[in-house]
Amino acid sequence: MAGAFINVDEAISRLPGKDCGLCGRKSCAEFAKLLSRAPEEMGRCVFIAHSDQPQAPATLNEATYRDILGREYDFILDKLSTDVGPRETILPFNPANLERLGVKTGDVLVGRPAAAGCPVSHCGVVASEPDYFNGLVEWQVVGPLAARERGTDIGMYTPIAYEGLAIFPRVELSFGMRYFFLPRYCMLQVRHSGLVNTLTKTREGLYVRLEGIMLA
């Protein structure tokens, strides 16, 4: 591909959409602008540079149903088209900090989902007013660069639920059952497990909400 001209849209379609900033740009969209001028810079993306790194497939035929550790999963959890990132409900280890910090819609927070065993800090944009009574926050997970610009650290938290579209399911999903799934934008590309407590067919696809989240 080196030396070949590609436009911005084509470049974006080749990128993982993680907005991790490891390439030196603020987002995959910003990196795509660079690639449209200098496609040989594609190697800056660590997720594409290493061929052994599994990628979320663009089509059913590309689905391997195995994570980076070779473990099987049942479907890929993608974000809703209206969201900037995967939707997650979290419970901070110290919920009182939400009110103390004055957390509100649109704020950028960063914390680590320690209760699930994940070693990677997550960064998210608060999607709705926090539930101060129960200490819950619903955010949309974005790349870590957002936290460096204006993020508030809330420490460790418990992931309560994930929401999104179940794409490329290899089994028929049922309410009340636990499944293995791969979050499309997971930095580690490892499978998670969760129990389905909402399952709805929409125009956009199969909407699913999973609770009891674990890395397993």
C-alpha positions as protocol buffer text, in pm:
chain_id: "A"
residue {
  index: 1
  type: MET
  ca { x: 0 y: 0 z: 0 }
}
residue {
  index: 2
  type: ALA
  ca { x: 300 y: 229 z: 51 }
}
residue {
  index: 3
  type: GLY
  ca { x: 303 y: 517 z: -193 }
}
residue {
  index: 4
  type: ALA
  ca { x: -54 y: 457 z: -312 }
}
residue {
  index: 5
  type: PHE
  ca { x: -301 y: 742 z: -276 }
}
residue {
  index: 6
  type: ILE
  ca { x: -607 y: 675 z: -62 }
}
residue {
  index: 7
  type: ASN
  ca { x: -881 y: 918 z: 34 }
}
residue {
  index: 8
  type: VAL
  ca { x: -992 y: 995 z: 388 }
}
residue {
  index: 9
  type: ASP
  ca { x: -1303 y: 772 z: 377 }
}
residue {
  index: 10
  type: GLU
  ca { x: -1101 y: 475 z: 256 }
}
residue {
  index: 11
  type: ALA
  ca { x: -840 y: 535 z: 524 }
}
residue {
  index: 12
  type: ILE
  ca { x: -1104 y: 549 z: 798 }
}
residue {
  index: 13
  type: SER
  ca { x: -1251 y: 218 z: 679 }
}
residue {
  index: 14
  type: ARG
  ca { x: -911 y: 54 z: 731 }
}
residue {
  index: 15
  type: LEU
  ca { x: -859 y: 183 z: 1085 }
}
residue {
  index: 16
  type: PRO
  ca { x: -983 y: 12 z: 1403 }
}
residue {
  index: 17
  type: GLY
  ca { x: -1181 y: 309 z: 1535 }
}
residue {
  index: 18
  type: LYS
  ca { x: -1031 y: 289 z: 1885 }
}
residue {
  index: 19
  type: ASP
  ca { x: -915 y: 655 z: 1896 }
}
residue {
  index: 20
  type: CYS
  ca { x: -634 y: 541 z: 2126 }
}
residue {
  index: 21
  type: GLY
  ca { x: -387 y: 809 z: 2019 }
}
residue {
  index: 22
  type: LEU
  ca { x: -92 y: 567 z: 1999 }
}
residue {
  index: 23
  type: CYS
  ca { x: -24 y: 682 z: 1642 }
}
residue {
  index: 24
  type: GLY
  ca { x: 28 y: 1036 z: 1769 }
}
residue {
  index: 25
  type: ARG
  ca { x: -304 y: 1171 z: 1643 }
}
residue {
  index: 26
  type: LYS
  ca { x: -609 y: 1256 z: 1853 }
}
residue {
  index: 27
  type: SER
  ca { x: -843 y: 1016 z: 1675 }
}
residue {
  index: 28
  type: CYS
  ca { x: -864 y: 765 z: 1392 }
}
residue {
  index: 29
  type: ALA
  ca { x: -1034 y: 1036 z: 1184 }
}
residue {
  index: 30
  type: GLU
  ca { x: -736 y: 1268 z: 1234 }
}
residue {
  index: 31
  type: PHE
  ca { x: -496 y: 986 z: 1148 }
}
residue {
  index: 32
  type: ALA
  ca { x: -698 y: 914 z: 832 }
}
residue {
  index: 33
  type: LYS
  ca { x: -634 y: 1271 z: 714 }
}
residue {
  index: 34
  type: LEU
  ca { x: -262 y: 1205 z: 746 }
}
residue {
  index: 35
  type: LEU
  ca { x: -293 y: 875 z: 560 }
}
residue {
  index: 36
  type: SER
  ca { x: -474 y: 1043 z: 271 }
}
residue {
  index: 37
  type: ARG
  ca { x: -152 y: 1239 z: 215 }
}
residue {
  index: 38
  type: ALA
  ca { x: 101 y: 981 z: 333 }
}
residue {
  index: 39
  type: PRO
  ca { x: -43 y: 626 z: 323 }
}
residue {
  index: 40
  type: GLU
  ca { x: 300 y: 484 z: 406 }
}
residue {
  index: 41
  type: GLU
  ca { x: 239 y: 604 z: 764 }
}
residue {
  index: 42
  type: MET
  ca { x: -18 y: 327 z: 820 }
}
residue {
  index: 43
  type: GLY
  ca { x: 246 y: 142 z: 1021 }
}
residue {
  index: 44
  type: ARG
  ca { x: 197 y: 393 z: 1303 }
}
residue {
  index: 45
  type: CYS
  ca { x: -125 y: 212 z: 1394 }
}
residue {
  index: 46
  type: VAL
  ca { x: -13 y: -66 z: 1628 }
}
residue {
  index: 47
  type: PHE
  ca { x: -334 y: -260 z: 1571 }
}
residue {
  index: 48
  type: ILE
  ca { x: -269 y: -284 z: 1199 }
}
residue {
  index: 49
  type: ALA
  ca { x: 110 y: -304 z: 1214 }
}
residue {
  index: 50
  type: HIS
  ca { x: 100 y: -635 z: 1403 }
}
residue {
  index: 51
  type: SER
  ca { x: -66 y: -896 z: 1187 }
}
residue {
  index: 52
  type: ASP
  ca { x: -122 y: -1127 z: 1485 }
}
residue {
  index: 53
  type: GLN
  ca { x: -349 y: -868 z: 1651 }
}
residue {
  index: 54
  type: PRO
  ca { x: -711 y: -979 z: 1591 }
}
residue {
  index: 55
  type: GLN
  ca { x: -939 y: -714 z: 1449 }
}
residue {
  index: 56
  type: ALA
  ca { x: -1314 y: -679 z: 1474 }
}
residue {
  index: 57
  type: PRO
  ca { x: -1434 y: -806 z: 1135 }
}
residue {
  index: 58
  type: ALA
  ca { x: -1611 y: -586 z: 884 }
}
residue {
  index: 59
  type: THR
  ca { x: -1805 y: -881 z: 740 }
}
residue {
  index: 60
  type: LEU
  ca { x: -1933 y: -1215 z: 864 }
}
residue {
  index: 61
  type: ASN
  ca { x: -1677 y: -1398 z: 652 }
}
residue {
  index: 62
  type: GLU
  ca { x: -1397 y: -1223 z: 841 }
}
residue {
  index: 63
  type: ALA
  ca { x: -1525 y: -1328 z: 1183 }
}
residue {
  index: 64
  type: THR
  ca { x: -1290 y: -1577 z: 1352 }
}
residue {
  index: 65
  type: TYR
  ca { x: -1487 y: -1598 z: 1680 }
}
residue {
  index: 66
  type: ARG
  ca { x: -1160 y: -1615 z: 1873 }
}
residue {
  index: 67
  type: ASP
  ca { x: -1000 y: -1344 z: 2085 }
}
residue {
  index: 68
  type: ILE
  ca { x: -630 y: -1258 z: 2116 }
}
residue {
  index: 69
  type: LEU
  ca { x: -585 y: -1555 z: 2354 }
}
residue {
  index: 70
  type: GLY
  ca { x: -749 y: -1795 z: 2111 }
}
residue {
  index: 71
  type: ARG
  ca { x: -1067 y: -1827 z: 2319 }
}
residue {
  index: 72
  type: GLU
  ca { x: -1403 y: -1854 z: 2147 }
}
residue {
  index: 73
  type: TYR
  ca { x: -1678 y: -1594 z: 2177 }
}
residue {
  index: 74
  type: ASP
  ca { x: -2042 y: -1585 z: 2065 }
}
residue {
  index: 75
  type: PHE
  ca { x: -2082 y: -1239 z: 1913 }
}
residue {
  index: 76
  type: ILE
  ca { x: -1925 y: -895 z: 1877 }
}
residue {
  index: 77
  type: LEU
  ca { x: -2071 y: -603 z: 2070 }
}
residue {
  index: 78
  type: ASP
  ca { x: -2071 y: -288 z: 1858 }
}
residue {
  index: 79
  type: LYS
  ca { x: -2170 y: 67 z: 1952 }
}
residue {
  index: 80
  type: LEU
  ca { x: -2500 y: 226 z: 1854 }
}
residue {
  index: 81
  type: SER
  ca { x: -2477 y: 457 z: 1554 }
}
residue {
  index: 82
  type: THR
  ca { x: -2593 y: 752 z: 1766 }
}
residue {
  index: 83
  type: ASP
  ca { x: -2315 y: 705 z: 2024 }
}
residue {
  index: 84
  type: VAL
  ca { x: -1954 y: 819 z: 2011 }
}
residue {
  index: 85
  type: GLY
  ca { x: -1844 y: 492 z: 2171 }
}
residue {
  index: 86
  type: PRO
  ca { x: -1959 y: 175 z: 2348 }
}
residue {
  index: 87
  type: ARG
  ca { x: -2224 y: 242 z: 2616 }
}
residue {
  index: 88
  type: GLU
  ca { x: -2132 y: 127 z: 2966 }
}
residue {
  index: 89
  type: THR
  ca { x: -2298 y: 167 z: 3307 }
}
residue {
  index: 90
  type: ILE
  ca { x: -2048 y: 184 z: 3592 }
}
residue {
  index: 91
  type: LEU
  ca { x: -2047 y: 196 z: 3972 }
}
residue {
  index: 92
  type: PRO
  ca { x: -1742 y: 374 z: 4121 }
}
residue {
  index: 93
  type: PHE
  ca { x: -1586 y: 212 z: 4428 }
}
residue {
  index: 94
  type: ASN
  ca { x: -1667 y: 538 z: 4608 }
}
residue {
  index: 95
  type: PRO
  ca { x: -2001 y: 654 z: 4460 }
}
residue {
  index: 96
  type: ALA
  ca { x: -2005 y: 962 z: 4685 }
}
residue {
  index: 97
  type: ASN
  ca { x: -1730 y: 1108 z: 4465 }
}
residue {
  index: 98
  type: LEU
  ca { x: -1981 y: 1162 z: 4183 }
}
residue {
  index: 99
  type: GLU
  ca { x: -2163 y: 1429 z: 4377 }
}
residue {
  index: 100
  type: ARG
  ca { x: -1846 y: 1562 z: 4537 }
}
residue {
  index: 101
  type: LEU
  ca { x: -1688 y: 1612 z: 4192 }
}
residue {
  index: 102
  type: GLY
  ca { x: -2010 y: 1751 z: 4046 }
}
residue {
  index: 103
  type: VAL
  ca { x: -2014 y: 1497 z: 3761 }
}
residue {
  index: 104
  type: LYS
  ca { x: -2264 y: 1591 z: 3489 }
}
residue {
  index: 105
  type: THR
  ca { x: -2361 y: 1506 z: 3133 }
}
residue {
  index: 106
  type: GLY
  ca { x: -2078 y: 1567 z: 2887 }
}
residue {
  index: 107
  type: ASP
  ca { x: -1797 y: 1533 z: 3142 }
}
residue {
  index: 108
  type: VAL
  ca { x: -1502 y: 1310 z: 3053 }
}
residue {
  index: 109
  type: LEU
  ca { x: -1413 y: 1055 z: 3321 }
}
residue {
  index: 110
  type: VAL
  ca { x: -1137 y: 799 z: 3350 }
}
residue {
  index: 111
  type: GLY
  ca { x: -1121 y: 494 z: 3574 }
}
residue {
  index: 112
  type: ARG
  ca { x: -1025 y: 127 z: 3584 }
}
residue {
  index: 113
  type: PRO
  ca { x: -1284 y: -155 z: 3580 }
}
residue {
  index: 114
  type: ALA
  ca { x: -1103 y: -340 z: 3856 }
}
residue {
  index: 115
  type: ALA
  ca { x: -1399 y: -552 z: 3964 }
}
residue {
  index: 116
  type: ALA
  ca { x: -1402 y: -720 z: 3622 }
}
residue {
  index: 117
  type: GLY
  ca { x: -1026 y: -784 z: 3627 }
}
residue {
  index: 118
  type: CYS
  ca { x: -942 y: -553 z: 3338 }
}
residue {
  index: 119
  type: PRO
  ca { x: -593 y: -397 z: 3363 }
}
residue {
  index: 120
  type: VAL
  ca { x: -671 y: -109 z: 3125 }
}
residue {
  index: 121
  type: SER
  ca { x: -816 y: 224 z: 3233 }
}
residue {
  index: 122
  type: HIS
  ca { x: -1131 y: 328 z: 3048 }
}
residue {
  index: 123
  type: CYS
  ca { x: -1220 y: 681 z: 2946 }
}
residue {
  index: 124
  type: GLY
  ca { x: -1577 y: 785 z: 2876 }
}
residue {
  index: 125
  type: VAL
  ca { x: -1808 y: 1077 z: 2809 }
}
residue {
  index: 126
  type: VAL
  ca { x: -2098 y: 1092 z: 3056 }
}
residue {
  index: 127
  type: ALA
  ca { x: -2411 y: 1024 z: 2848 }
}
residue {
  index: 128
  type: SER
  ca { x: -2681 y: 1126 z: 3097 }
}
residue {
  index: 129
  type: GLU
  ca { x: -2716 y: 1282 z: 3439 }
}
residue {
  index: 130
  type: PRO
  ca { x: -2560 y: 1050 z: 3700 }
}
residue {
  index: 131
  type: ASP
  ca { x: -2784 y: 851 z: 3932 }
}
residue {
  index: 132
  type: TYR
  ca { x: -2657 y: 1004 z: 4255 }
}
residue {
  index: 133
  type: PHE
  ca { x: -2895 y: 791 z: 4466 }
}
residue {
  index: 134
  type: ASN
  ca { x: -2745 y: 461 z: 4346 }
}
residue {
  index: 135
  type: GLY
  ca { x: -2406 y: 602 z: 4247 }
}
residue {
  index: 136
  type: LEU
  ca { x: -2435 y: 491 z: 3884 }
}
residue {
  index: 137
  type: VAL
  ca { x: -2295 y: 659 z: 3575 }
}
residue {
  index: 138
  type: GLU
  ca { x: -2375 y: 581 z: 3212 }
}
residue {
  index: 139
  type: TRP
  ca { x: -2095 y: 680 z: 2980 }
}
residue {
  index: 140
  type: GLN
  ca { x: -1984 y: 622 z: 2624 }
}
residue {
  index: 141
  type: VAL
  ca { x: -1630 y: 488 z: 2615 }
}
residue {
  index: 142
  type: VAL
  ca { x: -1383 y: 688 z: 2402 }
}
residue {
  index: 143
  type: GLY
  ca { x: -1008 y: 686 z: 2342 }
}
residue {
  index: 144
  type: PRO
  ca { x: -764 y: 772 z: 2623 }
}
residue {
  index: 145
  type: LEU
  ca { x: -654 y: 1101 z: 2468 }
}
residue {
  index: 146
  type: ALA
  ca { x: -982 y: 1260 z: 2576 }
}
residue {
  index: 147
  type: ALA
  ca { x: -885 y: 1199 z: 2940 }
}
residue {
  index: 148
  type: ARG
  ca { x: -549 y: 1368 z: 2892 }
}
residue {
  index: 149
  type: GLU
  ca { x: -721 y: 1681 z: 2763 }
}
residue {
  index: 150
  type: ARG
  ca { x: -998 y: 1725 z: 3019 }
}
residue {
  index: 151
  type: GLY
  ca { x: -1059 y: 1402 z: 3210 }
}
residue {
  index: 152
  type: THR
  ca { x: -1151 y: 1355 z: 3577 }
}
residue {
  index: 153
  type: ASP
  ca { x: -1012 y: 1045 z: 3750 }
}
residue {
  index: 154
  type: ILE
  ca { x: -1278 y: 853 z: 3946 }
}
residue {
  index: 155
  type: GLY
  ca { x: -1044 y: 568 z: 4043 }
}
residue {
  index: 156
  type: MET
  ca { x: -1159 y: 206 z: 4028 }
}
residue {
  index: 157
  type: TYR
  ca { x: -1512 y: 101 z: 3943 }
}
residue {
  index: 158
  type: THR
  ca { x: -1738 y: -198 z: 3887 }
}
residue {
  index: 159
  type: PRO
  ca { x: -1882 y: -238 z: 3535 }
}
residue {
  index: 160
  type: ILE
  ca { x: -2255 y: -295 z: 3576 }
}
residue {
  index: 161
  type: ALA
  ca { x: -2372 y: -325 z: 3216 }
}
residue {
  index: 162
  type: TYR
  ca { x: -2279 y: -292 z: 2851 }
}
residue {
  index: 163
  type: GLU
  ca { x: -2526 y: -191 z: 2581 }
}
residue {
  index: 164
  type: GLY
  ca { x: -2502 y: -197 z: 2205 }
}
residue {
  index: 165
  type: LEU
  ca { x: -2560 y: -402 z: 1893 }
}
residue {
  index: 166
  type: ALA
  ca { x: -2486 y: -775 z: 1883 }
}
residue {
  index: 167
  type: ILE
  ca { x: -2327 y: -825 z: 1542 }
}
residue {
  index: 168
  type: PHE
  ca { x: -2219 y: -1148 z: 1373 }
}
residue {
  index: 169
  type: PRO
  ca { x: -2374 y: -1379 z: 1638 }
}
residue {
  index: 170
  type: ARG
  ca { x: -2280 y: -1742 z: 1581 }
}
residue {
  index: 171
  type: VAL
  ca { x: -2556 y: -1862 z: 1815 }
}
residue {
  index: 172
  type: GLU
  ca { x: -2913 y: -1753 z: 1871 }
}
residue {
  index: 173
  type: LEU
  ca { x: -2916 y: -1516 z: 2167 }
}
residue {
  index: 174
  type: SER
  ca { x: -3178 y: -1562 z: 2439 }
}
residue {
  index: 175
  type: PHE
  ca { x: -3294 y: -1352 z: 2731 }
}
residue {
  index: 176
  type: GLY
  ca { x: -3154 y: -1463 z: 3067 }
}
residue {
  index: 177
  type: MET
  ca { x: -2856 y: -1651 z: 2925 }
}
residue {
  index: 178
  type: ARG
  ca { x: -2487 y: -1572 z: 2974 }
}
residue {
  index: 179
  type: TYR
  ca { x: -2267 y: -1538 z: 2666 }
}
residue {
  index: 180
  type: PHE
  ca { x: -1910 y: -1465 z: 2571 }
}
residue {
  index: 181
  type: PHE
  ca { x: -1875 y: -1150 z: 2361 }
}
residue {
  index: 182
  type: LEU
  ca { x: -1596 y: -938 z: 2215 }
}
residue {
  index: 183
  type: PRO
  ca { x: -1636 y: -560 z: 2253 }
}
residue {
  index: 184
  type: ARG
  ca { x: -1546 y: -426 z: 1910 }
}
residue {
  index: 185
  type: TYR
  ca { x: -1340 y: -140 z: 2050 }
}
residue {
  index: 186
  type: CYS
  ca { x: -1170 y: -332 z: 2331 }
}
residue {
  index: 187
  type: MET
  ca { x: -804 y: -227 z: 2349 }
}
residue {
  index: 188
  type: LEU
  ca { x: -701 y: -577 z: 2458 }
}
residue {
  index: 189
  type: GLN
  ca { x: -927 y: -762 z: 2214 }
}
residue {
  index: 190
  type: VAL
  ca { x: -1017 y: -1018 z: 2482 }
}
residue {
  index: 191
  type: ARG
  ca { x: -1357 y: -1173 z: 2530 }
}
residue {
  index: 192
  type: HIS
  ca { x: -1595 y: -1068 z: 2806 }
}
residue {
  index: 193
  type: SER
  ca { x: -1897 y: -1247 z: 2943 }
}
residue {
  index: 194
  type: GLY
  ca { x: -2233 y: -1108 z: 3042 }
}
residue {
  index: 195
  type: LEU
  ca { x: -2592 y: -1206 z: 3109 }
}
residue {
  index: 196
  type: VAL
  ca { x: -2851 y: -1079 z: 2861 }
}
residue {
  index: 197
  type: ASN
  ca { x: -3133 y: -892 z: 3034 }
}
residue {
  index: 198
  type: THR
  ca { x: -3259 y: -696 z: 2733 }
}
residue {
  index: 199
  type: LEU
  ca { x: -3281 y: -820 z: 2375 }
}
residue {
  index: 200
  type: THR
  ca { x: -3465 y: -619 z: 2109 }
}
residue {
  index: 201
  type: LYS
  ca { x: -3470 y: -616 z: 1730 }
}
residue {
  index: 202
  type: THR
  ca { x: -3436 y: -262 z: 1597 }
}
residue {
  index: 203
  type: ARG
  ca { x: -3393 y: -106 z: 1254 }
}
residue {
  index: 204
  type: GLU
  ca { x: -3026 y: -73 z: 1332 }
}
residue {
  index: 205
  type: GLY
  ca { x: -2981 y: -435 z: 1437 }
}
residue {
  index: 206
  type: LEU
  ca { x: -3010 y: -658 z: 1743 }
}
residue {
  index: 207
  type: TYR
  ca { x: -2992 y: -437 z: 2053 }
}
residue {
  index: 208
  type: VAL
  ca { x: -2860 y: -610 z: 2364 }
}
residue {
  index: 209
  type: ARG
  ca { x: -2793 y: -512 z: 2725 }
}
residue {
  index: 210
  type: LEU
  ca { x: -2562 y: -732 z: 2930 }
}
residue {
  index: 211
  type: GLU
  ca { x: -2507 y: -730 z: 3305 }
}
residue {
  index: 212
  type: GLY
  ca { x: -2277 y: -924 z: 3539 }
}
residue {
  index: 213
  type: ILE
  ca { x: -1977 y: -831 z: 3327 }
}
residue {
  index: 214
  type: MET
  ca { x: -1658 y: -1036 z: 3367 }
}
residue {
  index: 215
  type: LEU
  ca { x: -1339 y: -1107 z: 3177 }
}
residue {
  index: 216
  type: ALA
  ca { x: -1365 y: -1483 z: 3141 }
}
